[in-house]
Amino acid sequence: MRVVVTALAKDDVRQIVAYYRDRSDRAPAEFVSELEDLVAGIREQPKRWPPLAKDDRRRVALFPRFPYELIYLPAEKQIKLLAVRHEKRHPEFGTDRD
């Protein structure tokens, strides 16, 4: 299944990696590795993670070790990655993306 990453999601990832780069030598690579593993799992089982809200087609996947959530939209032939948000962000952050 094809994975499409929106420009806004790419920007989210860049900001997160820059944040960790200022604090650790290993954390940026570990974050990216965890993101890749999460995307691979979503690709295998797109509906594994719960909907963002009731009657919402978008879903939210939690990072196992980092305090982030990946908001994505599964479709028949592709998965669109919409946002990567910190768990402490306002619940509306990233939900206006599609």
MDAnalysis code that builds the backbone (N, CA, C; Angstrom):
import MDAnalysis as mda
import numpy as np

u = mda.Universe.empty(294, n_residues=98, atom_resindex=np.repeat(np.arange(98), 3), trajectory=True)
u.add_TopologyAttr("name", ["N", "CA", "C"] * 98)
u.add_TopologyAttr("resid", np.arange(1, 99))
u.add_TopologyAttr("resname", ["MET", "ARG", "VAL", "VAL", "VAL", "THR", "ALA", "LEU", "ALA", "LYS", "ASP", "ASP", "VAL", "ARG", "GLN", "ILE", "VAL", "ALA", "TYR", "TYR", "ARG", "ASP", "ARG", "SER", "ASP", "ARG", "ALA", "PRO", "ALA", "GLU", "PHE", "VAL", "SER", "GLU", "LEU", "GLU", "ASP", "LEU", "VAL", "ALA", "GLY", "ILE", "ARG", "GLU", "GLN", "PRO", "LYS", "ARG", "TRP", "PRO", "PRO", "LEU", "ALA", "LYS", "ASP", "ASP", "ARG", "ARG", "ARG", "VAL", "ALA", "LEU", "PHE", "PRO", "ARG", "PHE", "PRO", "TYR", "GLU", "LEU", "ILE", "TYR", "LEU", "PRO", "ALA", "GLU", "LYS", "GLN", "ILE", "LYS", "LEU", "LEU", "ALA", "VAL", "ARG", "HIS", "GLU", "LYS", "ARG", "HIS", "PRO", "GLU", "PHE", "GLY", "THR", "ASP", "ARG", "ASP"])
u.atoms.positions = np.array([
    [0.838, -1.167, 0.000],
    [0.000, 0.000, 0.000],
    [0.894, 1.245, 0.000],
    [0.519, 2.202, -0.788],
    [1.286, 3.438, -0.941],
    [1.067, 4.355, 0.267],
    [2.144, 4.982, 0.727],
    [2.074, 5.930, 1.840],
    [2.409, 7.319, 1.299],
    [1.501, 8.257, 1.544],
    [1.696, 9.649, 1.139],
    [1.891, 10.473, 2.407],
    [2.948, 11.254, 2.436],
    [3.238, 12.101, 3.589],
    [2.960, 13.543, 3.184],
    [2.045, 14.187, 3.875],
    [1.733, 15.574, 3.551],
    [2.906, 16.477, 3.928],
    [2.946, 17.641, 3.298],
    [4.001, 18.613, 3.601],
    [3.948, 19.028, 5.069],
    [2.754, 19.141, 5.617],
    [2.622, 19.524, 7.018],
    [3.149, 18.430, 7.949],
    [2.910, 17.173, 7.618],
    [3.436, 16.076, 8.439],
    [4.966, 16.038, 8.352],
    [5.497, 16.281, 7.156],
    [6.958, 16.345, 7.011],
    [7.527, 17.452, 7.877],
    [6.855, 18.593, 7.894],
    [7.307, 19.710, 8.718],
    [7.255, 19.348, 10.203],
    [6.192, 18.652, 10.621],
    [6.104, 18.197, 12.012],
    [7.315, 17.348, 12.371],
    [7.648, 16.401, 11.501],
    [8.773, 15.496, 11.761],
    [10.083, 16.275, 11.811],
    [10.265, 17.209, 10.895],
    [11.498, 18.023, 10.900],
    [11.645, 18.781, 12.220],
    [10.560, 19.355, 12.696],
    [10.616, 20.110, 13.949],
    [10.935, 19.196, 15.139],
    [10.340, 18.028, 15.155],
    [10.582, 17.083, 16.249],
    [12.034, 16.611, 16.232],
    [12.539, 16.262, 15.057],
    [13.929, 15.809, 14.942],
    [14.886, 16.930, 15.356],
    [14.594, 18.159, 14.953],
    [15.445, 19.293, 15.354],
    [15.427, 19.471, 16.869],
    [14.268, 19.320, 17.469],
    [14.155, 19.425, 18.927],
    [15.040, 18.385, 19.608],
    [14.949, 17.130, 19.161],
    [15.750, 16.070, 19.780],
    [17.232, 16.211, 19.454],
    [17.556, 16.736, 18.289],
    [18.959, 16.917, 17.910],
    [19.662, 17.860, 18.875],
    [18.941, 18.854, 19.391],
    [19.517, 19.803, 20.347],
    [19.729, 19.186, 21.721],
    [19.158, 18.020, 21.959],
    [19.191, 17.441, 23.297],
    [19.915, 16.099, 23.401],
    [20.095, 15.441, 22.269],
    [20.653, 14.088, 22.333],
    [21.303, 13.719, 21.005],
    [22.317, 12.857, 21.089],
    [22.941, 12.348, 19.866],
    [22.134, 11.206, 19.258],
    [21.478, 10.433, 20.104],
    [20.788, 9.225, 19.633],
    [19.293, 9.411, 19.397],
    [18.680, 10.312, 20.117],
    [17.216, 10.444, 20.070],
    [16.657, 10.734, 18.672],
    [17.279, 11.601, 17.857],
    [16.699, 11.853, 16.534],
    [16.590, 10.591, 15.684],
    [17.647, 9.801, 15.649],
    [17.627, 8.560, 14.863],
    [16.642, 7.558, 15.450],
    [16.551, 7.505, 16.762],
    [15.606, 6.590, 17.403],
    [14.164, 7.001, 17.108],
    [13.904, 8.305, 17.094],
    [12.567, 8.781, 16.764],
    [12.205, 8.397, 15.328],
    [13.108, 8.656, 14.395],
    [12.852, 8.340, 12.982],
    [12.656, 6.834, 12.799],
    [13.461, 6.031, 13.470],
    [13.317, 4.576, 13.392],
    [11.947, 4.134, 13.910],
    [11.527, 4.720, 15.012],
    [10.222, 4.378, 15.571],
    [9.091, 4.819, 14.632],
    [9.258, 5.974, 14.008],
    [8.276, 6.445, 13.029],
    [8.190, 5.478, 11.853],
    [9.332, 5.039, 11.354],
    [9.339, 4.086, 10.237],
    [8.673, 2.775, 10.621],
    [8.930, 2.286, 11.827],
    [8.289, 1.052, 12.299],
    [6.784, 1.232, 12.425],
    [6.368, 2.377, 12.919],
    [4.945, 2.666, 13.075],
    [4.255, 2.715, 11.711],
    [4.880, 3.361, 10.746],
    [4.317, 3.444, 9.401],
    [4.251, 2.053, 8.763],
    [5.272, 1.236, 8.984],
    [5.247, -0.129, 8.449],
    [4.085, -0.924, 9.043],
    [3.840, -0.754, 10.333],
    [2.715, -1.432, 10.969],
    [1.383, -0.945, 10.445],
    [1.281, 0.351, 10.203],
    [0.051, 0.916, 9.644],
    [-0.162, 0.391, 8.232],
    [0.914, 0.295, 7.482],
    [0.823, -0.215, 6.105],
    [0.288, -1.654, 6.101],
    [0.724, -2.461, 7.049],
    [0.274, -3.856, 7.133],
    [-1.165, -3.968, 7.613],
    [-1.524, -3.154, 8.606],
    [-2.865, -3.203, 9.205],
    [-3.383, -1.776, 9.387],
    [-3.900, -1.168, 8.326],
    [-4.305, 0.236, 8.388],
    [-5.390, 0.552, 9.414],
    [-6.213, -0.417, 9.742],
    [-7.307, -0.153, 10.678],
    [-7.013, -0.648, 12.094],
    [-5.763, -0.948, 12.356],
    [-5.366, -1.428, 13.681],
    [-5.585, -0.363, 14.757],
    [-5.315, 0.885, 14.433],
    [-5.390, 1.974, 15.392],
    [-6.789, 2.567, 15.396],
    [-7.194, 3.183, 16.502],
    [-8.566, 3.686, 16.624],
    [-8.805, 4.961, 15.811],
    [-10.074, 5.207, 15.503],
    [-10.416, 6.467, 14.830],
    [-10.082, 7.660, 15.717],
    [-9.792, 8.766, 15.082],
    [-9.484, 10.002, 15.796],
    [-10.682, 10.457, 16.628],
    [-11.864, 10.276, 16.084],
    [-13.114, 10.615, 16.773],
    [-14.210, 9.701, 16.224],
    [-15.318, 9.678, 16.902],
    [-16.432, 8.853, 16.449],
    [-16.840, 9.267, 15.032],
    [-17.068, 8.281, 14.192],
    [-17.463, 8.496, 12.797],
    [-16.434, 9.285, 11.989],
    [-15.174, 9.178, 12.347],
    [-14.081, 9.856, 11.639],
    [-13.259, 8.800, 10.922],
    [-12.935, 9.016, 9.662],
    [-12.118, 8.054, 8.910],
    [-10.643, 8.148, 9.284],
    [-10.237, 9.283, 9.813],
    [-8.837, 9.434, 10.234],
    [-8.593, 8.596, 11.482],
    [-7.346, 8.150, 11.623],
    [-6.973, 7.314, 12.758],
    [-5.748, 7.901, 13.437],
    [-5.515, 7.448, 14.669],
    [-4.377, 7.964, 15.426],
    [-3.583, 6.791, 16.004],
    [-2.288, 6.773, 15.680],
    [-1.384, 5.722, 16.159],
    [-0.420, 6.337, 17.161],
    [-0.189, 5.627, 18.244],
    [0.704, 6.119, 19.294],
    [2.113, 5.572, 19.113],
    [3.088, 6.439, 19.301],
    [4.477, 5.999, 19.301],
    [4.705, 5.209, 20.584],
    [5.398, 4.077, 20.511],
    [5.618, 3.279, 21.717],
    [6.454, 3.964, 22.795],
    [7.532, 4.662, 22.400],
    [8.446, 5.212, 23.398],
    [8.467, 6.735, 23.449],
    [8.009, 7.382, 22.425],
    [8.029, 8.839, 22.379],
    [6.617, 9.366, 22.611],
    [6.492, 10.560, 23.184],
    [5.162, 11.089, 23.518],
    [4.473, 11.763, 22.321],
    [4.351, 11.018, 21.232],
    [3.762, 11.558, 20.012],
    [2.691, 10.634, 19.467],
    [1.836, 11.227, 18.635],
    [0.769, 10.508, 17.952],
    [0.879, 10.799, 16.460],
    [0.608, 9.800, 15.651],
    [0.614, 9.953, 14.203],
    [-0.837, 9.906, 13.731],
    [-1.292, 10.986, 13.138],
    [-2.649, 11.040, 12.606],
    [-2.565, 10.692, 11.123],
    [-3.377, 9.735, 10.704],
    [-3.329, 9.282, 9.319],
    [-4.719, 8.965, 8.800],
    [-4.815, 8.915, 7.484],
    [-6.080, 8.632, 6.818],
    [-5.894, 7.426, 5.908],
    [-6.444, 6.270, 6.286],
    [-6.329, 5.104, 5.413],
    [-7.393, 5.162, 4.315],
    [-7.008, 4.764, 3.132],
    [-7.935, 4.656, 2.013],
    [-7.680, 3.308, 1.349],
    [-8.389, 3.045, 0.294],
    [-8.292, 1.736, -0.340],
    [-6.894, 1.440, -0.885],
    [-6.266, 2.437, -1.518],
    [-4.976, 2.193, -2.164],
    [-3.819, 2.990, -1.569],
    [-4.113, 3.827, -0.593],
    [-3.033, 4.617, -0.003],
    [-3.345, 4.966, 1.444],
    [-2.292, 5.353, 2.127],
    [-2.403, 5.859, 3.497],
    [-1.779, 7.247, 3.471],
    [-2.527, 8.223, 3.945],
    [-2.030, 9.595, 3.970],
    [-1.665, 9.957, 5.406],
    [-0.392, 10.292, 5.632],
    [0.071, 10.735, 6.937],
    [-0.200, 12.233, 7.036],
    [-1.025, 12.618, 8.005],
    [-1.499, 13.994, 8.102],
    [-0.733, 14.849, 9.098],
    [-0.399, 14.282, 10.257],
    [0.247, 15.081, 11.304],
    [0.945, 14.175, 12.304],
    [1.968, 14.725, 12.924],
    [2.622, 14.085, 14.061],
    [2.542, 15.117, 15.182],
    [1.805, 14.793, 16.212],
    [1.609, 15.772, 17.284],
    [2.024, 15.191, 18.632],
    [2.460, 16.086, 19.490],
    [2.811, 15.705, 20.850],
    [1.531, 15.353, 21.591],
    [1.607, 14.380, 22.468],
    [0.425, 13.946, 23.215],
    [-0.159, 15.059, 24.067],
    [0.640, 16.054, 24.433],
    [0.167, 17.153, 25.271],
    [-0.423, 18.311, 24.450],
    [-0.346, 18.210, 23.113],
    [-0.918, 19.260, 22.270],
    [-2.420, 19.267, 22.408],
    [-2.998, 20.382, 22.062],
    [-4.454, 20.501, 22.068],
    [-5.032, 19.429, 21.144],
    [-6.124, 18.784, 21.530],
    [-6.696, 17.700, 20.719],
    [-7.070, 18.110, 19.296],
    [-7.227, 19.385, 19.057],
    [-7.569, 19.854, 17.711],
    [-6.337, 19.984, 16.803],
    [-5.126, 19.988, 17.394],
    [-3.923, 20.167, 16.583],
    [-3.807, 19.044, 15.561],
    [-3.658, 19.425, 14.315],
    [-3.467, 18.448, 13.255],
    [-4.742, 17.870, 12.682],
    [-5.877, 18.163, 13.263],
    [-7.114, 17.562, 12.776],
    [-7.719, 18.321, 11.603],
    [-7.199, 19.491, 11.319],
    [-7.707, 20.252, 10.183],
    [-6.960, 19.909, 8.905],
    [-6.122, 18.911, 8.960],
    [-5.309, 18.522, 7.808],
    [-5.935, 17.336, 7.096],
    [-6.017, 17.425, 5.802],
    [-6.482, 16.262, 5.015],
    [-6.171, 16.409, 3.565],
])
